[in-house]
Amino acid sequence: MRASGILMHISSLPSDHGIGTMGREAYRFVDFLAEAKQTYWQIMPIGPTSYGDSPYQSYSTHAGNPYFIDPDMLVEDGLLERSDLEGIDWGDDEERTDYGKLYEGRFPVLRRAYENFRKTGDRQPFYQFLDKNDIWISNYALFMAIKNAHGGKSWLEWDEGLKRRDPHSLWLFKESNADEVEFWEFVQYKFFEQWQALKEYANGKGIQIIGDIPIYVALDSAPVWVHPDLFELDGDLNPKTVAGCPPDAFSPTGQLWGNPIYNWQRHRETGYGWWLDRFRGAAQLYDIVRIDHFRGFDSYYSIPAQDSTAEHGQWHNGPGIEFFRFVESHLGRLPIIAEDLGFLTPSVIAMLSETGFPGMKVLEFAFDPREESNYLPYTYDKNCVVYIGTHDNATIKGWLDEIDRDTYEFCSKFINYDGTGASEFIWSFIRCAFASVGDTLIVQMQDYLELGSDSRMNTPGAPSGNWQWRMKRGAYTPELAARIADITRTYGRCPR
């Protein structure tokens, strides 16, 4: 079925509290999507972010980001007074998130809500939540409590007994820090309460949520601390190898991501239980799951952990199609989008074909006049998800400012742009994507708002300035919804 949607992370929603939340603006955005005749709202990973604030580097594969808990809803729940939210410096730019100020301001508010919950809250639903999520919640809460007690240091720098999860050391810590551990459980309780309500509202409006699973996890995270045997670590629990990408035309020394590499042999020996839990959790959170760096399941680039660049890594075979056959045999066929961008080997292409998952096509990659491109729309299969650009790409306006003359002329001819200005170029580009044969189309919200490079969500390799863009309040107008609805209707992508 032909359909379309909009890509915008929760963090980019307007709010009075420094970052987008699951509060009233999220519900208004769902209403906007419905009015615009969209089917999907695609977001980025919603886990708690670690150093660098990237949603692709999280402390957990299951937990939710505390920043997305809406403080106004905590007031409505009776856990905060309105005065508790006054006088807090959330940052002075409504179009950028200041993560430093957010960190300083948000957690005292959440702790105040927890103290009130301890005094007056209904504990039964809380205990039910803990029971339902027992496979991860206690370890995650303990991880965050110990991290906080160590001044935020990585688990690799904790006291030896806690670092190596000595049972007696863990028991002593929990006994003397029970309230701190419960605070982190409470934060997750409120996150998932608000998330479930928002998702039910979206589904009731006919909007499905596309979520995101990063293939790798952060080294400083609960999963690596709890399951060190599932990763390539040495006797001191330091990584032997880390993930990244080899050198290419865009990065002469490659990309050094720093995530620990999986010990795939150990995953096989344990019946892929960790992965089954991860996919099961994602299927409960989202309607559709996008797997980031899908090719890493076929083959992955492994770099010695001591290296300062990615130049001397090696390719190794991943679990391949047998992994996905195993997952399907235990969980059934999951609705998955495979992020298959970049250079693909025949074995990756074969794995994607056998899974039947739709791959991705990025229109901004199509217009190099020097060579044939499989990102040009006439090369697409129906079973694909078309993007103008992802969170890692420029907006159309930003891309227009970056391209050379030959690319501009080739693209202009292809999208039938008549040279009447940037706005018309943007909408011609959007129409080209809508007209493609691909069953699903996802457009960044920034492109509908005709924004430039300052609204770009992420520039890979840039050391700062990423993940900060926020939409101005009132930017998603009824007029814009009507314009999107019209183009959606024209190209047969309206919900049925």
C-alpha positions as CSV (number, residue, x, y, z in Angstrom):
1,M,0.0,0.0,0.0
2,R,1.3,3.4,-0.9
3,A,1.7,5.7,2.1
4,S,3.8,8.5,3.5
5,G,5.0,10.0,6.8
6,I,7.2,12.6,8.5
7,L,10.5,12.2,10.2
8,M,11.0,14.3,13.3
9,H,12.3,13.2,16.7
10,I,10.4,13.9,19.9
11,S,13.3,16.2,21.0
12,S,12.5,18.5,18.1
13,L,8.9,19.3,19.2
14,P,8.2,22.7,20.7
15,S,7.9,22.9,24.5
16,D,8.4,25.2,27.4
17,H,11.0,23.0,29.0
18,G,14.0,23.0,26.8
19,I,13.4,20.0,24.7
20,G,10.4,18.3,23.0
21,T,8.4,16.0,25.3
22,M,5.5,13.6,25.2
23,G,3.2,16.4,26.3
24,R,0.5,18.4,24.6
25,E,2.7,19.5,21.6
26,A,3.3,15.8,20.7
27,Y,-0.5,15.3,20.6
28,R,-0.9,18.4,18.5
29,F,1.7,17.0,16.1
30,V,-0.2,13.8,15.8
31,D,-3.3,15.8,14.9
32,F,-1.2,17.6,12.3
33,L,-0.1,14.3,10.8
34,A,-3.7,13.1,10.6
35,E,-4.8,16.4,9.0
36,A,-2.0,16.1,6.5
37,K,-3.2,12.6,5.5
38,Q,0.0,11.0,6.7
39,T,0.3,7.4,7.9
40,Y,3.6,7.4,9.7
41,W,5.5,9.4,12.3
42,Q,9.2,8.3,12.2
43,I,11.3,9.1,15.3
44,M,14.9,8.3,16.3
45,P,15.9,6.0,19.2
46,I,14.1,7.1,22.4
47,G,16.7,5.7,24.9
48,P,18.5,7.7,27.6
49,T,21.4,9.5,25.9
50,S,24.9,9.4,27.1
51,Y,27.9,11.6,26.5
52,G,27.4,13.6,23.3
53,D,23.6,13.5,23.5
54,S,23.2,11.2,20.5
55,P,20.1,9.1,20.4
56,Y,22.3,6.4,18.9
57,Q,24.5,6.2,22.0
58,S,22.3,5.2,24.9
59,Y,22.8,3.8,28.4
60,S,20.1,1.2,27.6
61,T,18.5,-0.8,24.8
62,H,15.2,-0.8,26.7
63,A,14.8,2.3,28.8
64,G,13.3,5.6,27.7
65,N,14.9,9.1,27.7
66,P,14.0,11.0,31.0
67,Y,14.1,14.3,29.1
68,F,11.0,13.3,27.1
69,I,8.8,13.0,30.3
70,D,6.5,16.0,30.2
71,P,6.7,18.1,33.4
72,D,3.2,19.6,32.8
73,M,1.8,16.1,32.9
74,L,3.5,15.5,36.2
75,V,1.7,18.6,37.5
76,E,-1.6,17.1,36.2
77,D,-0.8,13.9,38.0
78,G,-0.4,15.8,41.2
79,L,3.3,14.9,41.5
80,L,4.5,18.5,41.0
81,E,3.2,22.0,41.7
82,R,3.2,24.5,39.0
83,S,5.6,26.6,41.1
84,D,8.1,23.7,40.9
85,L,8.6,24.5,37.2
86,E,9.2,28.2,37.6
87,G,12.5,29.9,37.6
88,I,14.4,27.1,35.9
89,D,16.8,28.0,33.1
90,W,16.0,25.6,30.3
91,G,17.9,27.5,27.7
92,D,17.2,30.8,25.9
93,D,16.8,29.5,22.3
94,E,13.5,28.0,21.4
95,E,15.0,26.4,18.3
96,R,18.0,24.7,19.9
97,T,18.3,22.3,22.8
98,D,20.9,23.3,25.4
99,Y,21.7,19.9,26.8
100,G,23.9,21.3,29.6
101,K,21.1,23.4,31.0
102,L,18.6,20.6,30.4
103,Y,20.8,18.2,32.5
104,E,21.0,20.7,35.3
105,G,17.3,21.5,35.4
106,R,15.4,18.4,34.5
107,F,16.7,15.8,37.1
108,P,15.9,18.0,40.2
109,V,12.3,18.3,38.9
110,L,12.1,14.5,38.4
111,R,13.5,13.9,41.9
112,R,10.9,16.2,43.3
113,A,8.2,14.3,41.5
114,Y,9.6,11.1,42.9
115,E,9.6,12.3,46.5
116,N,6.0,13.3,46.1
117,F,5.2,9.9,44.6
118,R,6.8,8.2,47.5
119,K,4.5,10.1,49.9
120,T,1.2,9.9,48.0
121,G,1.5,7.8,44.8
122,D,-0.4,4.6,44.1
123,R,2.2,1.9,44.3
124,Q,0.3,-1.0,42.7
125,P,0.6,0.2,39.1
126,F,4.3,0.9,39.7
127,Y,4.9,-2.6,41.0
128,Q,3.0,-4.0,38.0
129,F,5.3,-2.0,35.7
130,L,8.4,-3.4,37.5
131,D,7.1,-7.0,37.1
132,K,6.3,-6.5,33.4
133,N,9.8,-5.2,32.7
134,D,11.8,-7.3,35.1
135,I,14.2,-8.5,32.3
136,W,15.9,-5.1,32.2
137,I,14.5,-2.5,34.7
138,S,16.3,-3.5,37.9
139,N,19.7,-3.8,36.2
140,Y,19.2,-0.5,34.4
141,A,18.1,1.3,37.6
142,L,21.0,-0.1,39.5
143,F,23.4,0.9,36.7
144,M,22.2,4.5,36.8
145,A,22.3,4.6,40.6
146,I,25.9,3.4,40.7
147,K,26.9,5.7,37.9
148,N,25.4,8.6,39.8
149,A,27.2,7.6,43.0
150,H,30.5,7.6,41.0
151,G,30.0,11.1,39.7
152,G,28.8,9.9,36.2
153,K,31.9,7.9,35.5
154,S,31.9,5.0,33.1
155,W,31.3,1.6,34.7
156,L,34.8,0.7,33.7
157,E,36.0,3.2,36.3
158,W,33.8,1.9,39.2
159,D,35.0,0.1,42.3
160,E,36.2,-3.4,41.2
161,G,33.3,-5.3,42.9
162,L,30.6,-3.2,41.3
163,K,32.4,-3.1,37.9
164,R,32.5,-6.9,37.9
165,R,29.0,-7.3,39.4
166,D,30.2,-9.1,42.5
167,P,26.9,-10.3,44.1
168,H,27.8,-9.1,47.6
169,S,29.0,-5.7,46.4
170,L,25.8,-5.2,44.5
171,W,23.7,-6.3,47.5
172,L,25.5,-3.8,49.8
173,F,25.0,-1.0,47.3
174,K,21.3,-1.7,46.8
175,E,20.8,-1.9,50.6
176,S,22.3,1.5,51.2
177,N,20.9,3.2,48.1
178,A,17.4,1.7,47.8
179,D,15.8,5.1,47.3
180,E,18.2,6.1,44.5
181,V,17.6,2.8,42.7
182,E,13.9,3.2,43.0
183,F,14.1,6.8,41.7
184,W,15.5,5.5,38.4
185,E,12.7,2.8,38.3
186,F,10.1,5.6,38.9
187,V,11.5,7.7,36.0
188,Q,11.0,4.7,33.7
189,Y,7.5,4.1,35.1
190,K,6.5,7.7,34.2
191,F,8.2,7.6,30.8
192,F,6.4,4.5,29.7
193,E,3.1,5.7,31.1
194,Q,3.3,8.8,29.0
195,W,4.7,7.0,26.0
196,Q,1.9,4.4,25.9
197,A,-0.7,7.1,26.2
198,L,0.8,9.0,23.3
199,K,1.2,5.9,21.1
200,E,-2.4,4.9,21.7
201,Y,-3.5,8.4,20.8
202,A,-1.5,8.2,17.6
203,N,-2.7,4.8,16.6
204,G,-6.3,6.0,17.3
205,K,-5.7,8.7,14.8
206,G,-4.5,6.3,12.2
207,I,-0.8,7.2,12.7
208,Q,1.8,4.4,13.0
209,I,5.1,5.1,14.7
210,I,8.3,4.0,13.1
211,G,11.0,3.6,15.7
212,D,14.8,2.9,15.4
213,I,17.2,0.3,16.7
214,P,20.9,1.2,16.5
215,I,22.7,-2.1,15.6
216,Y,25.4,-1.3,18.2
217,V,25.2,-0.2,21.9
218,A,27.3,2.2,23.8
219,L,30.3,0.9,25.7
220,D,29.2,2.8,28.8
221,S,25.8,1.2,29.0
222,A,23.8,-1.3,31.2
223,P,23.8,-4.0,28.5
224,V,27.6,-4.2,28.3
225,W,27.9,-4.0,32.1
226,V,25.4,-6.8,32.6
227,H,26.4,-9.0,29.7
228,P,30.1,-8.5,29.1
229,D,30.4,-12.0,27.7
230,L,28.3,-10.9,24.7
231,F,30.9,-8.4,23.6
232,E,34.6,-8.6,22.6
233,L,36.1,-7.5,25.9
234,D,39.5,-8.4,27.4
235,G,40.2,-9.7,30.9
236,D,39.9,-6.2,32.4
237,L,36.6,-5.7,30.6
238,N,38.0,-3.2,28.2
239,P,37.0,-3.5,24.5
240,K,39.4,-5.4,22.3
241,T,37.7,-4.1,19.1
242,V,35.3,-1.3,18.3
243,A,32.9,-0.5,15.5
244,G,33.3,2.0,12.7
245,C,33.5,2.5,8.9
246,P,36.6,2.2,6.7
247,P,38.1,5.1,4.9
248,D,36.2,6.4,1.9
249,A,35.9,9.5,-0.3
250,F,34.1,11.4,2.5
251,S,36.4,10.4,5.4
252,P,40.0,9.6,4.5
253,T,40.7,8.0,7.9
254,G,37.3,6.3,8.2
255,Q,34.8,6.7,11.0
256,L,35.6,5.5,14.5
257,W,32.3,4.9,16.4
258,G,33.8,3.4,19.5
259,N,31.0,0.9,20.2
260,P,32.1,-2.5,21.4
261,I,31.8,-5.4,18.8
262,Y,29.5,-8.3,19.5
263,N,30.9,-11.7,20.4
264,W,28.6,-13.4,17.9
265,Q,29.7,-16.9,18.8
266,R,28.5,-16.3,22.4
267,H,25.2,-14.9,21.1
268,R,24.7,-18.1,19.2
269,E,25.6,-20.2,22.2
270,T,22.9,-18.4,24.3
271,G,20.2,-18.8,21.6
272,Y,20.3,-15.1,20.7
273,G,18.3,-14.5,23.9
274,W,19.6,-10.9,24.2
275,W,18.5,-10.1,20.7
276,L,15.1,-11.7,21.1
277,D,14.5,-9.6,24.1
278,R,15.6,-6.5,22.3
279,F,13.4,-7.1,19.2
280,R,10.5,-8.1,21.4
281,G,10.8,-4.8,23.3
282,A,11.0,-2.8,20.1
283,A,7.9,-4.5,18.7
284,Q,6.0,-3.4,21.8
285,L,7.3,0.2,21.6
286,Y,6.8,0.8,17.9
287,D,4.5,-0.2,15.1
288,I,7.5,-0.5,12.7
289,V,11.2,-0.9,13.5
290,R,14.0,0.6,11.4
291,I,17.3,-1.3,11.9
292,D,20.2,1.0,11.7
293,H,23.4,-0.3,9.8
294,F,21.6,-3.4,8.6
295,R,24.6,-4.6,6.7
296,G,26.5,-5.2,10.0
297,F,24.5,-8.4,10.4
298,D,26.1,-9.7,7.2
299,S,29.6,-8.3,7.7
300,Y,31.0,-5.8,10.1
301,Y,34.1,-3.6,10.3
302,S,36.2,-4.3,13.4
303,I,38.9,-1.8,14.5
304,P,41.6,-2.5,17.2
305,A,40.3,-0.6,20.3
306,Q,43.7,1.2,20.8
307,D,43.6,2.8,17.3
308,S,42.9,6.5,17.0
309,T,41.5,6.2,13.4
310,A,39.5,3.5,11.5
311,E,42.2,2.9,8.9
312,H,43.4,-0.4,10.1
313,G,40.2,-2.3,10.7
314,Q,39.2,-5.6,9.2
315,W,35.9,-7.0,7.9
316,H,34.4,-10.1,9.6
317,N,31.4,-12.2,8.8
318,G,28.3,-11.5,10.9
319,P,25.5,-14.0,11.7
320,G,23.9,-13.4,8.3
321,I,20.5,-14.6,7.2
322,E,20.4,-17.4,9.7
323,F,20.0,-14.8,12.4
324,F,16.9,-13.3,10.9
325,R,15.5,-16.8,10.2
326,F,16.0,-17.6,13.9
327,V,14.3,-14.4,15.1
328,E,11.3,-15.0,12.8
329,S,11.0,-18.5,14.1
330,H,10.6,-17.2,17.6
331,L,8.9,-13.9,17.2
332,G,7.1,-14.2,13.9
333,R,7.5,-11.8,11.0
334,L,8.3,-8.4,12.4
335,P,7.5,-5.1,10.5
336,I,11.1,-4.0,9.8
337,I,12.8,-1.4,7.6
338,A,16.4,-2.2,6.8
339,E,18.9,0.7,6.7
340,D,21.0,-0.5,3.8
341,L,22.7,2.7,2.6
342,G,26.2,2.8,1.4
343,F,28.3,0.2,-0.5
344,L,26.5,-3.1,-0.5
345,T,28.2,-6.4,-1.2
346,P,26.3,-9.2,-3.1
347,S,25.9,-11.1,0.2
348,V,24.2,-8.1,1.9
349,I,21.8,-7.7,-1.1
350,A,21.0,-11.4,-1.0
351,M,20.3,-11.2,2.8
352,L,18.0,-8.2,2.3
353,S,16.2,-10.0,-0.5
354,E,15.6,-13.2,1.5
355,T,14.3,-11.3,4.6
356,G,11.8,-9.4,2.4
357,F,12.4,-6.3,4.4
358,P,12.1,-3.0,2.5
359,G,15.4,-1.2,2.1
360,M,16.0,2.6,1.9
361,K,16.4,5.0,-0.9
362,V,17.7,8.5,-0.4
363,L,16.8,11.0,-3.2
364,E,19.6,13.4,-2.3
365,F,22.1,10.6,-3.3
366,A,20.7,10.3,-6.8
367,F,21.9,13.3,-8.8
368,D,25.6,12.7,-9.5
369,P,25.7,13.4,-13.3
370,R,29.0,11.5,-13.6
371,E,27.6,8.0,-13.0
372,E,24.5,5.9,-13.0
373,S,22.8,5.8,-9.6
374,N,20.4,3.3,-8.1
375,Y,19.0,6.1,-6.0
376,L,17.3,7.6,-9.1
377,P,13.5,7.0,-8.7
378,Y,13.1,5.0,-11.9
379,T,15.4,2.3,-10.5
380,Y,13.3,1.7,-7.3
381,D,11.3,-1.4,-6.5
382,K,8.0,-1.0,-4.8
383,N,9.3,-2.7,-1.6
384,C,11.4,0.2,-0.4
385,V,11.2,3.3,1.8
386,V,12.0,6.5,0.0
387,Y,13.6,9.4,1.9
388,I,14.6,12.8,0.6
389,G,17.2,12.7,3.4
390,T,17.6,11.1,6.8
391,H,18.6,12.7,10.1
392,D,22.2,12.3,8.8
393,N,21.6,14.4,5.7
394,A,21.2,18.0,4.8
395,T,17.8,19.5,4.3
396,I,16.8,20.1,0.7
397,K,17.6,23.8,1.1
398,G,20.9,23.0,2.8
399,W,21.7,20.5,0.1
400,L,20.9,23.0,-2.6
401,D,23.5,25.3,-1.1
402,E,26.2,22.6,-1.1
403,I,25.9,21.0,-4.6
404,D,28.0,21.9,-7.6
405,R,26.6,23.3,-10.9
406,D,26.5,20.0,-12.8
407,T,24.5,18.3,-10.0
408,Y,22.2,21.3,-9.8
409,E,21.5,21.3,-13.5
410,F,20.9,17.5,-13.6
411,C,18.6,17.5,-10.6
412,S,16.7,20.5,-11.9
413,K,16.0,18.7,-15.2
414,F,15.0,15.6,-13.4
415,I,12.5,17.2,-11.0
416,N,11.2,19.6,-13.6
417,Y,12.2,22.7,-11.7
418,D,11.8,25.9,-13.7
419,G,14.1,28.2,-11.8
420,T,11.6,30.3,-9.8
421,G,13.3,30.1,-6.4
422,A,14.3,27.9,-3.5
423,S,10.8,27.3,-2.3
424,E,9.7,25.9,-5.6
425,F,12.9,23.8,-5.9
426,I,12.1,22.3,-2.5
427,W,8.5,21.4,-3.4
428,S,9.5,20.1,-6.8
429,F,12.0,17.8,-5.0
430,I,9.3,16.7,-2.6
431,R,6.9,16.0,-5.5
432,C,9.5,13.9,-7.2
433,A,9.8,11.7,-4.1
434,F,6.0,11.4,-3.8
435,A,5.7,10.3,-7.4
436,S,8.2,7.5,-7.0
437,V,7.1,3.9,-7.2
438,G,8.3,3.1,-3.6
439,D,5.5,2.0,-1.4
440,T,6.5,4.3,1.5
441,L,7.8,7.8,1.6
442,I,9.3,9.6,4.6
443,V,10.0,13.4,4.5
444,Q,11.9,15.3,7.2
445,M,9.8,18.0,8.8
446,Q,12.5,20.5,8.1
447,D,11.9,20.1,4.4
448,Y,8.2,20.8,4.7
449,L,9.2,24.0,6.7
450,E,11.7,24.9,3.9
451,L,14.5,25.2,6.5
452,G,18.2,25.4,5.7
453,S,21.4,23.9,7.2
454,D,21.0,25.4,10.6
455,S,18.1,23.0,11.2
456,R,20.1,19.9,10.2
457,M,19.8,17.2,12.9
458,N,23.2,15.6,12.6
459,T,26.4,16.0,10.6
460,P,28.3,12.8,11.0
461,G,31.8,13.4,12.2
462,A,31.0,16.8,13.6
463,P,32.2,17.0,17.2
464,S,29.4,19.3,18.4
465,G,26.1,21.0,17.4
466,N,24.2,17.9,16.6
467,W,20.8,16.7,17.8
468,Q,19.7,20.2,18.9
469,W,17.2,21.5,16.3
470,R,13.7,22.2,17.5
471,M,10.6,23.3,15.6
472,K,9.2,26.7,16.4
473,R,5.9,26.8,18.1
474,G,3.1,27.1,15.6
475,A,5.2,26.2,12.6
476,Y,2.9,23.3,11.7
477,T,0.0,25.3,10.5
478,P,-3.4,24.2,9.1
479,E,-2.3,25.7,5.7
480,L,0.8,23.5,5.7
481,A,-1.2,20.4,6.6
482,A,-3.6,21.1,3.7
483,R,-0.7,21.5,1.3
484,I,0.8,18.2,2.4
485,A,-2.6,16.5,2.3
486,D,-3.1,17.7,-1.3
487,I,0.3,16.4,-2.6
488,T,-0.4,13.1,-0.6
489,R,-3.8,12.8,-2.3
490,T,-2.4,13.6,-5.7
491,Y,0.2,10.8,-5.6
492,G,-2.1,8.1,-4.0
493,R,-0.5,8.0,-0.6
494,C,-3.5,8.8,1.6
495,P,-4.5,6.4,4.3
496,R,-7.3,4.1,3.3
